[in-house]
């Protein structure tokens, strides 16, 4: 059977997963933080490159620092797509501002070729003000590298070339149409389950509101690095949904964990995540970014070999997913986040009650000992730390 190895890398509060397929193909999904790239992803890419592998598809699920920062540093070091310094990359999927949102009516009529001196000063001042809203290195800064979307273009990478209109967007309107809308890459059949038009519309409305708030109703847009940085910074301003208390299981009574989540909703940035179903020689995998499963539950298959749980292991975005699908392997990517809030106890209980055989965590989590105690009673195995999962 053709090789299918999932490298589940530690990425702090983010995601970084590399699928090693039959030689010479790989698929890379998100890149975590700069430290993720330097300590985990870069050594793996160099090894694979030395063995003659290439990245057939690189997916950036959405514009969030914990998914995108490592990608910026990777592509910056990789350089020109024709003469890559690290590893060849055949295609990149990313829904950025200029390739996805800018062509929409909300923004297209605001395009101008050149800003006036007054408009340039306002943009510069607003960028400085936005950067002050973050802790040190809490944003993607021009002093570190060019914005990711522009970096892709300037280094000649093929962006969204396999997708209609070059936007990574669900075409299927119902489950029966998913199979006929798959994209073939590296022996994989890939279905885009999210975003749909409603998610892109909601993200556009939010961004338009933010631009009006910062620049007034008559704001203008120029295709430039500065505006791409502005878009990314505005998206970073969205507060992550969190629980108000640290999530530490006090007992191994699974039923007592149910009903404990505050069910914090996902914001428009997370809900616009690229969610893909990848079928490779009989193995069916689902990668969810930080998406809200109620947005795409009707397009899901009933059984998967592997599912990457959404958003650090928070409960709300995964309820419909776990109620409607079963998987042998469930992956939760988190180092616990601030105050050990993730994964939530209720999410863990729902994962176990879903009948999953193997739970994978890329760090030791706060509930590790309770899960170890529960393994025999509920018939699952819990695995912790950097992992290589063979399907």
Secondary structure, 3 states (H helix, E strand, C coil): CCCEEEEECCCCCCCEEEEEECCCEEEEEEECCHHHHHHHHHHHHHHHHHCCCEEEEEECCCCCHHHHHHHHHHHHHHCCHHHCCCCCECCEECCCHHHHHCCCHHHHCCECCCCCHHHHHHHHHHHHHHHCCCCCCCCCCCCCCCCHHHHHHHCCCCECCCCHHHCCCCCCCCHHHCHHHCEEECCEEEEEEECCHHHHHHHHHHHHHHHHHHHCCCCCECCCHHHHHHHHHHHHCCCCCCCCCCCCCCCCCHHHHCCCCCCCCCCHHHHCCCEEEEEECCEEEEECCCCCHHHCHHHCCCEEEEEECCHHHCCHHHHHHHHHCEEEEEEECCCCCHHHCCCCHHHHHHHHHCCCCEEEECCCCCCHHHHHHHHHHHCCEEEECCEEEEC
